[in-house]
């Protein structure tokens, strides 16, 4: 009886702990910074709950399509992006939202984006998650993903030591299709591309399996399902878009993740005695400010903390918060290598699956599409490398059968 009760008791405790920390974080952000920062922290919490309950993993969706040609996850991403551009493009075209100035994540089209996204893609499969996936699985209690997160931060810091060299490689100026084409033509172009990608996934899935994969059924229904999950992937994509749009309204720019990880690593290195402030990257005004200011003032950091706490709350409500400290050695090595690649690649590519892919495409930035192409290629390589670190994923030899 005690063995059965232990997980339930642990989940009950973690529900109250996560809820209390969310309240304290909200009050602290309001007291130290202001109402917008408090709301952004809560948006982070909602993102964490959504990512967990919908299991909205970019990494797993891409791996399933690459290995099995199942495209349900990719189609959910296309629905998410279609709604995102529908909301974002008019606001970005006007340059304001609810009377406040807004700006998209529009970055150069460059060799560094190609290489960085490719590296990041490999890291996704070895590390076991993307940027958002790493945060929400850490919050849900994955000890292995804590290792990935630590080395994600480390890789981000290493990249800042010579970003000038990478950014001086051949590149074009930032290109915004919203500014170049106008809102309506940009929307139509993106809708066509999303539909094309979705159609490709349908073609390959039907070719291999004969039919499309159905959405898994849940024993939980109504409010109980909303509270404990699991949520359909499409729900997750829609809610993530609405929360990203809320981020645009509150912060004046879309959702991002990885800049904060570089700040965390830089602050830690400074505390350990490294003269990080003398590095070129950390002498740039915005980065120098982030390095010296309290994390209370860093929007991305506060949202990241909210994501982890929101995922902790979601996992606890679902009764699935159960940290596992037994990590196989090969899996641990993959987490270290994958984390380093994730952190390093994200800095080269001006962001991750959130800042560059989701928010980049939602901003009308061509670099977001370039990121998608090269990150997908990297994921394809990463999928091939996974059996080295996860022996259970090695293809099994086919059994000989009679005709």
C-alpha positions, 0 to 999 in steps of 0.5 A, spaced: 500 500 500 505 504 501 509 503 495 502 505 491 501 511 495 508 514 494 508 517 487 501 520 489 503 523 495 509 526 491 505 528 486 500 532 491 506 535 494 509 537 488 502 540 486 503 545 492 510 546 491 509 548 484 503 552 485 506 556 491 513 558 486 508 560 481 505 565 486 511 567 489 514 568 482 509 572 480 508 577 486 516 578 486 516 580 478 510 585 479 514 587 486 521 588 482 519 590 475 512 591 474 505 588 472 508 586 465 513 582 467 509 578 472 504 577 466 510 574 462 512 570 468 505 567 468 505 566 460 511 562 461 507 558 466 502 557 461 507 555 456 510 550 460 503 546 462 501 546 454 508 543 452 507 538 457 500 536 457 500 536 449 507 533 449 508 538 444 515 536 442 519 538 436 524 533 436 519 527 437 515 530 431 521 530 427 524 524 429 517 520 428 516 523 421 524 521 419 523 514 422 516 512 421 513 517 416 508 519 421 506 526 420 501 528 425 506 532 429 509 536 423 501 537 421 500 540 428 506 545 427 503 547 420 497 549 423 500 553 429 504 557 424 498 558 420 495 561 426 501 565 428 502 568 421 495 570 421 495 574 428 503 576 427 503 579 420 498 585 421 501 587 428 508 587 425 506 590 418 502 596 423 508 596 427 504 596 433 499 592 437 494 595 442 497 601 441 504 599 443 510 598 439 512 591 436 518 588 433 519 581 430 525 576 430 528 578 423 535 576 423 540 575 417 540 570 412 547 567 413 552 561 413 552 561 420 544 560 420 545 554 416 551 551 420 548 553 427 541 550 425 544 544 422 548 543 429 542 544 433 538 539 429 543 534 431 543 536 438 536 535 438 536 528 437 542 526 441 540 531 447 533 528 447 529 535 446 529 542 443 530 548 447 522 548 449 522 541 450 529 541 454 525 546 459 519 543 460 522 536 461 526 539 466 520 542 469 517 535 469 522 531 473 527 529 468 534 528 471 537 526 464 534 533 461 537 537 467 544 534 464 542 537 457 540 543 460 547 544 463 551 543 457 546 547 453 548 553 457 555 551 457 555 550 449 551 557 449 557 560 453 562 557 448 559 560 442 559 567 445 567 567 445 567 567 437 561 569 434 564 575 431 567 570 426 561 566 425 557 572 423 562 575 419 561 569 414 557 570 408 550 573 409 545 577 407 541 583 411 535 581 414 529 579 410 522 580 412 516 578 407 511 582 411 516 588 409 518 586 402 511 583 400 506 586 404 501 583 409 496 580 405 501 577 399 506 575 405 500 571 408 498 567 402 505 565 401 506 562 407 499 559 407 501 555 401 508 553 404 504 550 410 499 547 406 505 544 401 509 541 407 502 538 410 501 535 404 508 532 403 507 529 410 500 526 408 503 523 402 509 519 405 504 517 411 499 514 406 504 511 402 507 507 407 501 506 412 495 506 407 492 511 412 493 517 417 494 516 424 489 517 429 489 522 435 490 518 441 484 517 445 484 519 453 480 517 459 480 524 461 474 528 458 472 535 459 475 539 465 479 533 468 482 532 461 484 540 461 487 539 468 490 533 467 491 532 460 493 529 455 491 534 450 491 533 442 497 536 439 492 541 435 490 544 442 497 545 444 499 548 437 493 553 438 494 555 445 502 556 444 500 561 438 496 565 443 501 565 448 506 567 443 502 573 441 501 575 448 508 575 449 508 579 443 503 584 446 507 584 453 514 584 451 514 588 444 517 582 441 515 574 440 517 568 444 524 566 445 528 561 449 536 561 448 538 568 450 537 567 457 541 560 457 547 564 455 546 569 460 545 564 466 552 560 463 555 567 463 553 569 470 555 563 473 562 563 469 563 570 472 561 568 479 567 562 478 572 568 476 572 568 469 572 575 466 566 574 461 565 582 461 571 583 457 568 578 451 566 582 445 559 579 445 558 581 453 560 588 451 554 589 447 549 594 450 544 589 451 548 583 453 552 587 458 545 589 461 543 582 461 549 580 464 549 585 470 542 586 471 538 581 476 534 575 472 528 579 475 529 584 469 530 579 464 524 577 460 526 571 457 529 568 463 523 569 467 519 566 462 523 560 462 523 559 469 515 560 468 515 554 463 519 549 468 514 551 473 508 550 469 511 543 466 512 541 474 505 543 475 502 539 469 506 533 471 504 533 478 497 534 476 497 528 471 500 524 477 507 523 473 512 527 477 517 521 478 524 523 477 529 518 475 536 518 477 538 512 473 541 514 467 545 509 462 552 512 461 551 512 453 544 516 454 548 521 459 554 522 454 548 523 448 545 528 453 552 532 454 554 532 447 547 534 445 546 539 450 553 542 447 551 542 440 544 545 442 547 551 445 552 552 440 548 552 434 542 556 437 547 562 438 550 561 431 543 561 428 540 567 432 535 562 436 532 555 436 526 552 434 522 557 438 526 564 437 528 562 430 523 557 427 516 558 431 517 566 432 522 567 426 517 564 421 511 568 425 515 574 424 516 573 417 523 572 417 526 568 411 532 566 416 526 562 420 525 558 413 532 557 412 533 554 419 527 549 418 531 546 412 538 546 415 535 544 422 531 538 419 537 536 415 541 536 422 535 532 425 536 526 420 543 526 421 541 525 429 536 520 428 541 516 424 546 517 430 541 515 436 542 508 436 550 509 438 547 512 444 540 508 445 542 501 443 534 499 444 533 504 437 537 499 433 533 496 427 532 489 429 534 484 423 528 481 419 526 474 421 526 469 415 519 467 413 516 462 408 512 465 402 
